[in-house]
Amino acid sequence: MEMGEKIVFPLNYEGYLKKGLLAFEEGNLQLAEEWIGKAVAIKKADDILPLYLMLLQETDQAEKSLEMITEMRPDIASAISVDDIDFLYLKGLLHSGSFDMAREQIEARKNTFGLSMEHQFALEQLEAEVEKVELKNLEKKLKKSSEILQAEKTIDTQPFHKQQVYAQQLKELEDDQFGKIAQRLLMNNNLHRMLKTEIIHQFFARGLHPAISVRLDGTEEKLDLAGLVPLIDSKTYKEGMAYIREEIANKNPTMADAMENAFFMQLSLLYPFEDRTIPSVTEWLEVLYRIYNGTGSTGEPSEKSIRDEIEKLENKLADFFGFFE
């Protein structure tokens, strides 16, 4: 053998398999999956595959097992056969949370001609399991929903970080329930302004664009989300970031980073009506730069009014920053 030539060690299929089966007998499913997985990577033997697929499901890897099954049998959903792999496929659908698909596939197989009593019983057991898991999930959702509804009653009196946790929990609700609570929160004068911006963005994340009533600056207004874009896609944000990168970054990179963060925070408190407070992005950022630089005011009335607005926004952000101190 010449120098530098790679030595290839034979892969030990039998050794991996033996270790995996021993771990399985001892009830260590995690280790069994690991070793049998190594054996399956060398050879996908028909007699060992069902065990490996079952181990994947038992170790919370339902998606991986489904992937392998559909790779081996791309037609499994339409073939409607009934064998070990089919049952593992149905269980995989159940474990991965695809309940509608699992029901549909079980139903199709129950109607298969010449189905044995044993298979019929196994399918009925699976169907009952689907219903049980669905019911458990529904109970969990209902419990969570009622906790969220309860917490909403005291949201007015909570500090920012507790309101923030609450706003995050809304993500767990179904669209219709989320829509109702979000609408109430957007009308609530005591919810932190930054969180109202976050809630509007949660509508976008769900693909919902209703016309809603909001009290973002104290007065009630109609807001049509269909005509809005997320904050980072807004004209004001893009223009501001471009200005900071082109005008500030070369002079002072650290200052540019600080200004980017500050501008984003300010917009989060003004969105989606940022134009009302910031008619000229360039002028606003020039003043912000002077504030950060410790330069005194030019004395221009327009600068004084911008400095006043920035101070108001910083006061609103005090809750937010206080959370991290």
Secondary structure, DSSP 8 states (H G I E B T S, - for coil): --TT--------HHHHHHHHHHHHHTT-HHHHHHHHHHHHHH---TTTHHHHHHHHHHTT-HHHHHHHHHHH-TTHHHH---SHHHHHHHHHHHHTT-HHHHHHHHHHHHT-TT--HHHHHHHHHHHHHHHHHHHHHHHHHHHHHHHHHHHHTTGGGS-HHHHHHHHHHGGGS-HHHHHHHHHHHHT-TTS-HHHHHHHHHHHHHTT---EEEE-SSSS-EEEEGGG---GGGSHHHHHHHHHIIIIITTT-HHHHHHHHHHHHHHHHHHTT-HHHH-S-HHHHHHHHHHHHHT------HHHHHHHHHHHHHHHHHHHHHHTT-
